Amino acid sequence: MSLEDQLRTAIKDSGQPGLAIAKATGVSQPAISRFLSGEDIRFSAASKLAEYFGLELRPVDQKAKKPAPKR
């Protein structure tokens, strides 16, 4: 599950209104609403939401994701 999906699920499952989440995180309510409607979100906002919902942002080793060269 992608981070975006995890954030959307956490927001929806929390049952909290967007305004309450906005006040607690500093992310605007319209930004949260747009994100829940499928739009992208800024990294800074995603980071605040992830922290609020106890999710962890971790870098991914891009080298590990690249397929081995064909010979």
Phi and psi restraints in degrees (range 20) as a CNS / XPLOR table:
assign (resid 1 and name C) (resid 2 and name N)
       (resid 2 and name CA) (resid 2 and name C) 1.0 -71.4 20.0 2
assign (resid 2 and name N) (resid 2 and name CA)
       (resid 2 and name C) (resid 3 and name N) 1.0 162.4 20.0 2
assign (resid 2 and name C) (resid 3 and name N)
       (resid 3 and name CA) (resid 3 and name C) 1.0 -60.0 20.0 2
assign (resid 3 and name N) (resid 3 and name CA)
       (resid 3 and name C) (resid 4 and name N) 1.0 -41.0 20.0 2
assign (resid 3 and name C) (resid 4 and name N)
       (resid 4 and name CA) (resid 4 and name C) 1.0 -58.5 20.0 2
assign (resid 4 and name N) (resid 4 and name CA)
       (resid 4 and name C) (resid 5 and name N) 1.0 -45.8 20.0 2
assign (resid 4 and name C) (resid 5 and name N)
       (resid 5 and name CA) (resid 5 and name C) 1.0 -63.1 20.0 2
assign (resid 5 and name N) (resid 5 and name CA)
       (resid 5 and name C) (resid 6 and name N) 1.0 -40.9 20.0 2
assign (resid 5 and name C) (resid 6 and name N)
       (resid 6 and name CA) (resid 6 and name C) 1.0 -63.0 20.0 2
assign (resid 6 and name N) (resid 6 and name CA)
       (resid 6 and name C) (resid 7 and name N) 1.0 -42.2 20.0 2
assign (resid 6 and name C) (resid 7 and name N)
       (resid 7 and name CA) (resid 7 and name C) 1.0 -65.5 20.0 2
assign (resid 7 and name N) (resid 7 and name CA)
       (resid 7 and name C) (resid 8 and name N) 1.0 -45.7 20.0 2
assign (resid 7 and name C) (resid 8 and name N)
       (resid 8 and name CA) (resid 8 and name C) 1.0 -60.2 20.0 2
assign (resid 8 and name N) (resid 8 and name CA)
       (resid 8 and name C) (resid 9 and name N) 1.0 -43.6 20.0 2
assign (resid 8 and name C) (resid 9 and name N)
       (resid 9 and name CA) (resid 9 and name C) 1.0 -62.9 20.0 2
assign (resid 9 and name N) (resid 9 and name CA)
       (resid 9 and name C) (resid 10 and name N) 1.0 -44.4 20.0 2
assign (resid 9 and name C) (resid 10 and name N)
       (resid 10 and name CA) (resid 10 and name C) 1.0 -61.7 20.0 2
assign (resid 10 and name N) (resid 10 and name CA)
       (resid 10 and name C) (resid 11 and name N) 1.0 -42.8 20.0 2
assign (resid 10 and name C) (resid 11 and name N)
       (resid 11 and name CA) (resid 11 and name C) 1.0 -63.8 20.0 2
assign (resid 11 and name N) (resid 11 and name CA)
       (resid 11 and name C) (resid 12 and name N) 1.0 -49.0 20.0 2
assign (resid 11 and name C) (resid 12 and name N)
       (resid 12 and name CA) (resid 12 and name C) 1.0 -65.7 20.0 2
assign (resid 12 and name N) (resid 12 and name CA)
       (resid 12 and name C) (resid 13 and name N) 1.0 -43.2 20.0 2
assign (resid 12 and name C) (resid 13 and name N)
       (resid 13 and name CA) (resid 13 and name C) 1.0 -70.0 20.0 2
assign (resid 13 and name N) (resid 13 and name CA)
       (resid 13 and name C) (resid 14 and name N) 1.0 -21.4 20.0 2
assign (resid 13 and name C) (resid 14 and name N)
       (resid 14 and name CA) (resid 14 and name C) 1.0 -67.9 20.0 2
assign (resid 14 and name N) (resid 14 and name CA)
       (resid 14 and name C) (resid 15 and name N) 1.0 -26.5 20.0 2
assign (resid 14 and name C) (resid 15 and name N)
       (resid 15 and name CA) (resid 15 and name C) 1.0 72.1 20.0 2
assign (resid 15 and name N) (resid 15 and name CA)
       (resid 15 and name C) (resid 16 and name N) 1.0 3.7 20.0 2
assign (resid 15 and name C) (resid 16 and name N)
       (resid 16 and name CA) (resid 16 and name C) 1.0 -83.0 20.0 2
assign (resid 16 and name N) (resid 16 and name CA)
       (resid 16 and name C) (resid 17 and name N) 1.0 142.5 20.0 2
assign (resid 16 and name C) (resid 17 and name N)
       (resid 17 and name CA) (resid 17 and name C) 1.0 -67.1 20.0 2
assign (resid 17 and name N) (resid 17 and name CA)
       (resid 17 and name C) (resid 18 and name N) 1.0 150.4 20.0 2
assign (resid 17 and name C) (resid 18 and name N)
       (resid 18 and name CA) (resid 18 and name C) 1.0 -55.3 20.0 2
assign (resid 18 and name N) (resid 18 and name CA)
       (resid 18 and name C) (resid 19 and name N) 1.0 -35.5 20.0 2
assign (resid 18 and name C) (resid 19 and name N)
       (resid 19 and name CA) (resid 19 and name C) 1.0 -64.8 20.0 2
assign (resid 19 and name N) (resid 19 and name CA)
       (resid 19 and name C) (resid 20 and name N) 1.0 -39.9 20.0 2
assign (resid 19 and name C) (resid 20 and name N)
       (resid 20 and name CA) (resid 20 and name C) 1.0 -65.8 20.0 2
assign (resid 20 and name N) (resid 20 and name CA)
       (resid 20 and name C) (resid 21 and name N) 1.0 -41.3 20.0 2
assign (resid 20 and name C) (resid 21 and name N)
       (resid 21 and name CA) (resid 21 and name C) 1.0 -65.5 20.0 2
assign (resid 21 and name N) (resid 21 and name CA)
       (resid 21 and name C) (resid 22 and name N) 1.0 -40.7 20.0 2
assign (resid 21 and name C) (resid 22 and name N)
       (resid 22 and name CA) (resid 22 and name C) 1.0 -60.2 20.0 2
assign (resid 22 and name N) (resid 22 and name CA)
       (resid 22 and name C) (resid 23 and name N) 1.0 -46.7 20.0 2
assign (resid 22 and name C) (resid 23 and name N)
       (resid 23 and name CA) (resid 23 and name C) 1.0 -64.1 20.0 2
assign (resid 23 and name N) (resid 23 and name CA)
       (resid 23 and name C) (resid 24 and name N) 1.0 -37.9 20.0 2
assign (resid 23 and name C) (resid 24 and name N)
       (resid 24 and name CA) (resid 24 and name C) 1.0 -75.0 20.0 2
assign (resid 24 and name N) (resid 24 and name CA)
       (resid 24 and name C) (resid 25 and name N) 1.0 -28.0 20.0 2
assign (resid 24 and name C) (resid 25 and name N)
       (resid 25 and name CA) (resid 25 and name C) 1.0 -107.2 20.0 2
assign (resid 25 and name N) (resid 25 and name CA)
       (resid 25 and name C) (resid 26 and name N) 1.0 -21.4 20.0 2
assign (resid 25 and name C) (resid 26 and name N)
       (resid 26 and name CA) (resid 26 and name C) 1.0 84.8 20.0 2
assign (resid 26 and name N) (resid 26 and name CA)
       (resid 26 and name C) (resid 27 and name N) 1.0 4.3 20.0 2
assign (resid 26 and name C) (resid 27 and name N)
       (resid 27 and name CA) (resid 27 and name C) 1.0 -90.9 20.0 2
assign (resid 27 and name N) (resid 27 and name CA)
       (resid 27 and name C) (resid 28 and name N) 1.0 131.8 20.0 2
assign (resid 27 and name C) (resid 28 and name N)
       (resid 28 and name CA) (resid 28 and name C) 1.0 -63.2 20.0 2
assign (resid 28 and name N) (resid 28 and name CA)
       (resid 28 and name C) (resid 29 and name N) 1.0 148.0 20.0 2
assign (resid 28 and name C) (resid 29 and name N)
       (resid 29 and name CA) (resid 29 and name C) 1.0 -61.6 20.0 2
assign (resid 29 and name N) (resid 29 and name CA)
       (resid 29 and name C) (resid 30 and name N) 1.0 -41.7 20.0 2
assign (resid 29 and name C) (resid 30 and name N)
       (resid 30 and name CA) (resid 30 and name C) 1.0 -61.0 20.0 2
assign (resid 30 and name N) (resid 30 and name CA)
       (resid 30 and name C) (resid 31 and name N) 1.0 -36.3 20.0 2
assign (resid 30 and name C) (resid 31 and name N)
       (resid 31 and name CA) (resid 31 and name C) 1.0 -65.1 20.0 2
assign (resid 31 and name N) (resid 31 and name CA)
       (resid 31 and name C) (resid 32 and name N) 1.0 -40.5 20.0 2
assign (resid 31 and name C) (resid 32 and name N)
       (resid 32 and name CA) (resid 32 and name C) 1.0 -64.9 20.0 2
assign (resid 32 and name N) (resid 32 and name CA)
       (resid 32 and name C) (resid 33 and name N) 1.0 -44.2 20.0 2
assign (resid 32 and name C) (resid 33 and name N)
       (resid 33 and name CA) (resid 33 and name C) 1.0 -61.8 20.0 2
assign (resid 33 and name N) (resid 33 and name CA)
       (resid 33 and name C) (resid 34 and name N) 1.0 -44.6 20.0 2
assign (resid 33 and name C) (resid 34 and name N)
       (resid 34 and name CA) (resid 34 and name C) 1.0 -63.6 20.0 2
assign (resid 34 and name N) (resid 34 and name CA)
       (resid 34 and name C) (resid 35 and name N) 1.0 -40.8 20.0 2
assign (resid 34 and name C) (resid 35 and name N)
       (resid 35 and name CA) (resid 35 and name C) 1.0 -61.5 20.0 2
assign (resid 35 and name N) (resid 35 and name CA)
       (resid 35 and name C) (resid 36 and name N) 1.0 -44.1 20.0 2
assign (resid 35 and name C) (resid 36 and name N)
       (resid 36 and name CA) (resid 36 and name C) 1.0 -66.4 20.0 2
assign (resid 36 and name N) (resid 36 and name CA)
       (resid 36 and name C) (resid 37 and name N) 1.0 -22.7 20.0 2
assign (resid 36 and name C) (resid 37 and name N)
       (resid 37 and name CA) (resid 37 and name C) 1.0 -86.2 20.0 2
assign (resid 37 and name N) (resid 37 and name CA)
       (resid 37 and name C) (resid 38 and name N) 1.0 0.9 20.0 2
assign (resid 37 and name C) (resid 38 and name N)
       (resid 38 and name CA) (resid 38 and name C) 1.0 108.9 20.0 2
assign (resid 38 and name N) (resid 38 and name CA)
       (resid 38 and name C) (resid 39 and name N) 1.0 -3.3 20.0 2
assign (resid 38 and name C) (resid 39 and name N)
       (resid 39 and name CA) (resid 39 and name C) 1.0 -78.5 20.0 2
assign (resid 39 and name N) (resid 39 and name CA)
       (resid 39 and name C) (resid 40 and name N) 1.0 161.1 20.0 2
assign (resid 39 and name C) (resid 40 and name N)
       (resid 40 and name CA) (resid 40 and name C) 1.0 -70.8 20.0 2
assign (resid 40 and name N) (resid 40 and name CA)
       (resid 40 and name C) (resid 41 and name N) 1.0 162.4 20.0 2
assign (resid 40 and name C) (resid 41 and name N)
       (resid 41 and name CA) (resid 41 and name C) 1.0 -130.5 20.0 2
assign (resid 41 and name N) (resid 41 and name CA)
       (resid 41 and name C) (resid 42 and name N) 1.0 147.7 20.0 2
assign (resid 41 and name C) (resid 42 and name N)
       (resid 42 and name CA) (resid 42 and name C) 1.0 -65.6 20.0 2
assign (resid 42 and name N) (resid 42 and name CA)
       (resid 42 and name C) (resid 43 and name N) 1.0 150.9 20.0 2
assign (resid 42 and name C) (resid 43 and name N)
       (resid 43 and name CA) (resid 43 and name C) 1.0 -59.2 20.0 2
assign (resid 43 and name N) (resid 43 and name CA)
       (resid 43 and name C) (resid 44 and name N) 1.0 -41.1 20.0 2
assign (resid 43 and name C) (resid 44 and name N)
       (resid 44 and name CA) (resid 44 and name C) 1.0 -61.3 20.0 2
assign (resid 44 and name N) (resid 44 and name CA)
       (resid 44 and name C) (resid 45 and name N) 1.0 -39.2 20.0 2
assign (resid 44 and name C) (resid 45 and name N)
       (resid 45 and name CA) (resid 45 and name C) 1.0 -70.7 20.0 2
assign (resid 45 and name N) (resid 45 and name CA)
       (resid 45 and name C) (resid 46 and name N) 1.0 -41.9 20.0 2
assign (resid 45 and name C) (resid 46 and name N)
       (resid 46 and name CA) (resid 46 and name C) 1.0 -61.1 20.0 2
assign (resid 46 and name N) (resid 46 and name CA)
       (resid 46 and name C) (resid 47 and name N) 1.0 -39.1 20.0 2
assign (resid 46 and name C) (resid 47 and name N)
       (resid 47 and name CA) (resid 47 and name C) 1.0 -63.1 20.0 2
assign (resid 47 and name N) (resid 47 and name CA)
       (resid 47 and name C) (resid 48 and name N) 1.0 -43.5 20.0 2
assign (resid 47 and name C) (resid 48 and name N)
       (resid 48 and name CA) (resid 48 and name C) 1.0 -64.6 20.0 2
assign (resid 48 and name N) (resid 48 and name CA)
       (resid 48 and name C) (resid 49 and name N) 1.0 -43.2 20.0 2
assign (resid 48 and name C) (resid 49 and name N)
       (resid 49 and name CA) (resid 49 and name C) 1.0 -66.3 20.0 2
assign (resid 49 and name N) (resid 49 and name CA)
       (resid 49 and name C) (resid 50 and name N) 1.0 -42.2 20.0 2
assign (resid 49 and name C) (resid 50 and name N)
       (resid 50 and name CA) (resid 50 and name C) 1.0 -60.4 20.0 2
assign (resid 50 and name N) (resid 50 and name CA)
       (resid 50 and name C) (resid 51 and name N) 1.0 -44.2 20.0 2
assign (resid 50 and name C) (resid 51 and name N)
       (resid 51 and name CA) (resid 51 and name C) 1.0 -62.2 20.0 2
assign (resid 51 and name N) (resid 51 and name CA)
       (resid 51 and name C) (resid 52 and name N) 1.0 -44.5 20.0 2
assign (resid 51 and name C) (resid 52 and name N)
       (resid 52 and name CA) (resid 52 and name C) 1.0 -59.9 20.0 2
assign (resid 52 and name N) (resid 52 and name CA)
       (resid 52 and name C) (resid 53 and name N) 1.0 -39.6 20.0 2
assign (resid 52 and name C) (resid 53 and name N)
       (resid 53 and name CA) (resid 53 and name C) 1.0 -94.6 20.0 2
assign (resid 53 and name N) (resid 53 and name CA)
       (resid 53 and name C) (resid 54 and name N) 1.0 7.9 20.0 2
assign (resid 53 and name C) (resid 54 and name N)
       (resid 54 and name CA) (resid 54 and name C) 1.0 74.0 20.0 2
assign (resid 54 and name N) (resid 54 and name CA)
       (resid 54 and name C) (resid 55 and name N) 1.0 25.7 20.0 2
assign (resid 54 and name C) (resid 55 and name N)
       (resid 55 and name CA) (resid 55 and name C) 1.0 -97.5 20.0 2
assign (resid 55 and name N) (resid 55 and name CA)
       (resid 55 and name C) (resid 56 and name N) 1.0 153.3 20.0 2
assign (resid 55 and name C) (resid 56 and name N)
       (resid 56 and name CA) (resid 56 and name C) 1.0 -111.8 20.0 2
assign (resid 56 and name N) (resid 56 and name CA)
       (resid 56 and name C) (resid 57 and name N) 1.0 130.7 20.0 2
assign (resid 56 and name C) (resid 57 and name N)
       (resid 57 and name CA) (resid 57 and name C) 1.0 -93.0 20.0 2
assign (resid 57 and name N) (resid 57 and name CA)
       (resid 57 and name C) (resid 58 and name N) 1.0 122.0 20.0 2
assign (resid 57 and name C) (resid 58 and name N)
       (resid 58 and name CA) (resid 58 and name C) 1.0 -130.1 20.0 2
assign (resid 58 and name N) (resid 58 and name CA)
       (resid 58 and name C) (resid 59 and name N) 1.0 141.7 20.0 2
assign (resid 58 and name C) (resid 59 and name N)
       (resid 59 and name CA) (resid 59 and name C) 1.0 -69.6 20.0 2
assign (resid 59 and name N) (resid 59 and name CA)
       (resid 59 and name C) (resid 60 and name N) 1.0 150.3 20.0 2
assign (resid 59 and name C) (resid 60 and name N)
       (resid 60 and name CA) (resid 60 and name C) 1.0 -108.2 20.0 2
assign (resid 60 and name N) (resid 60 and name CA)
       (resid 60 and name C) (resid 61 and name N) 1.0 134.9 20.0 2
assign (resid 60 and name C) (resid 61 and name N)
       (resid 61 and name CA) (resid 61 and name C) 1.0 -72.0 20.0 2
assign (resid 61 and name N) (resid 61 and name CA)
       (resid 61 and name C) (resid 62 and name N) 1.0 105.1 20.0 2
assign (resid 61 and name C) (resid 62 and name N)
       (resid 62 and name CA) (resid 62 and name C) 1.0 -64.7 20.0 2
assign (resid 62 and name N) (resid 62 and name CA)
       (resid 62 and name C) (resid 63 and name N) 1.0 -28.8 20.0 2
assign (resid 62 and name C) (resid 63 and name N)
       (resid 63 and name CA) (resid 63 and name C) 1.0 -63.5 20.0 2
assign (resid 63 and name N) (resid 63 and name CA)
       (resid 63 and name C) (resid 64 and name N) 1.0 -35.9 20.0 2
assign (resid 63 and name C) (resid 64 and name N)
       (resid 64 and name CA) (resid 64 and name C) 1.0 -70.1 20.0 2
assign (resid 64 and name N) (resid 64 and name CA)
       (resid 64 and name C) (resid 65 and name N) 1.0 -23.4 20.0 2
assign (resid 64 and name C) (resid 65 and name N)
       (resid 65 and name CA) (resid 65 and name C) 1.0 -85.8 20.0 2
assign (resid 65 and name N) (resid 65 and name CA)
       (resid 65 and name C) (resid 66 and name N) 1.0 -18.6 20.0 2
assign (resid 65 and name C) (resid 66 and name N)
       (resid 66 and name CA) (resid 66 and name C) 1.0 -76.7 20.0 2
assign (resid 66 and name N) (resid 66 and name CA)
       (resid 66 and name C) (resid 67 and name N) 1.0 134.5 20.0 2
assign (resid 66 and name C) (resid 67 and name N)
       (resid 67 and name CA) (resid 67 and name C) 1.0 -70.0 20.0 2
assign (resid 67 and name N) (resid 67 and name CA)
       (resid 67 and name C) (resid 68 and name N) 1.0 152.1 20.0 2
assign (resid 67 and name C) (resid 68 and name N)
       (resid 68 and name CA) (resid 68 and name C) 1.0 -65.9 20.0 2
assign (resid 68 and name N) (resid 68 and name CA)
       (resid 68 and name C) (resid 69 and name N) 1.0 144.1 20.0 2
assign (resid 68 and name C) (resid 69 and name N)
       (resid 69 and name CA) (resid 69 and name C) 1.0 -63.9 20.0 2
assign (resid 69 and name N) (resid 69 and name CA)
       (resid 69 and name C) (resid 70 and name N) 1.0 143.4 20.0 2
assign (resid 69 and name C) (resid 70 and name N)
       (resid 70 and name CA) (resid 70 and name C) 1.0 -80.6 20.0 2
assign (resid 70 and name N) (resid 70 and name CA)
       (resid 70 and name C) (resid 71 and name N) 1.0 143.3 20.0 2
